[in-house]
Amino acid sequence: MSGRPPLRAAAAGTTIAILAIVVLAADQFSKQLAIQSLDPGRTVPVVGDALQWHLVYNPGAAFSLGEGVTWVFTLAMALVASAIVWLAITRIRSRLWAVVLGLLLGGVLGNLVDRVFREPGFAVGHVVDFILTPWMWFWTTPAIYNVADIFIVSMMISVALLTLVGIRFDGSREKDRAVAEGAHPDDEGADAGRHA
């Protein structure tokens, strides 16, 4: 258990913003490199059959699901990004949550930029996918994804883990708070020193 005080609002917001910008830049740079270096639909082995490059323009969600409702994914990503920004401003004081949400925001923004600015047009742009791992299958489709997708999936798993272990947005833990409230029901600051 850490005795560090919670992050200030400015520090949490800055952490989230910096990480989001780094992930967004890495995602967009890698996509631009893929567009310039790869022919669409042509597979280039990198590590045998384990890792390959395969450039596609994805109008749908993961595994090309929902190709006919691209705008829905654009709206959903915009809402997620807005929710993370709102949390950063109003609630996040935990270092762990700041890191996880910063990386998640960067991934969401990476694909949102594609939806907004790439062909065929605003809000229905196709996401650039180029990382192919044939050993990962979803029903009958191999996984083709991008850097943003890696951060989105891994950080969503991290969100689930932080929630399961009971770490709150302010860094306190559910178990510690329950013990403190049980021992000192009238003391609202009993758990103020317990932060992640």
Long-range contacts (C-beta under 8 A, 24 or more apart in sequence): 1-173, 1-176, 1-194, 2-171, 2-194, 2-195, 2-196, 3-193, 3-194, 3-195, 4-95, 4-195, 5-193, 5-195, 6-93, 6-94, 6-170, 6-171, 6-195, 7-92, 7-93, 7-94, 7-95, 7-98, 7-171, 8-93, 9-89, 9-93, 11-98, 12-88, 12-92, 12-93, 12-94, 12-97, 12-98, 13-88, 13-89, 13-92, 15-95, 15-98, 15-99, 15-102, 16-84, 16-88, 16-92, 16-98, 16-101, 16-102, 16-105, 17-88, 17-102, 18-102, 19-98, 19-99, 19-102, 19-103, 19-105, 19-106, 20-102, 20-103, 20-105, 20-106, 20-109, 21-106, 22-106, 23-102, 23-103, 23-105, 23-106, 23-107, 23-109, 23-110, 23-147, 23-148, 23-151, 24-106, 24-109, 24-110, 24-113, 24-148, 26-106, 26-147, 27-106, 27-107, 27-110, 27-111, 27-146, 27-147, 27-148, 27-151, 28-110, 28-113, 30-130, 30-146, 30-147, 31-110, 31-114, 31-128, 31-130, 31-146, 31-147, 34-128, 34-130, 35-128, 38-130, 43-132, 49-134, 49-135, 50-133, 50-134, 50-135, 51-131, 51-132, 51-133, 52-132, 52-133, 52-134, 53-130, 53-131, 53-132, 54-130, 54-131, 54-132, 54-144, 55-128, 55-129, 55-130, 56-129, 56-130, 56-144, 57-118, 57-119, 57-126, 57-127, 57-128, 57-129, 58-126, 58-127, 58-128, 58-129, 58-144, 59-124, 59-126, 59-127, 62-138, 62-145, 62-149, 63-138, 63-139, 63-141, 63-143, 64-141, 70-115, 70-123, 70-124, 70-125, 70-126, 71-123, 71-124, 73-115, 74-112, 74-115, 74-116, 74-123, 74-124, 74-125, 75-123, 77-108, 77-111, 77-112, 77-115, 78-112, 80-108, 81-105, 81-108, 81-109, 81-112, 84-108, 87-169, 91-169, 91-170, 92-169, 93-169, 93-170, 93-171, 93-195, 94-167, 94-168, 94-169, 94-170, 94-171, 94-195, 94-196, 95-171, 95-196, 96-162, 96-167, 96-171, 96-196, 97-162, 97-167, 97-169, 97-171, 97-196, 100-155, 100-158, 100-159, 100-162, 101-155, 101-159, 103-151, 103-154, 103-155, 104-151, 104-152, 104-155, 104-156, 104-158, 104-159, 106-148, 106-151, 107-147, 107-148, 107-149, 107-150, 107-151, 107-152, 107-155, 108-148, 108-152, 109-148, 110-146, 110-147, 110-148, 110-151, 111-146, 111-148, 111-149, 111-152, 167-196, 170-195, 171-195, 171-196, 172-196
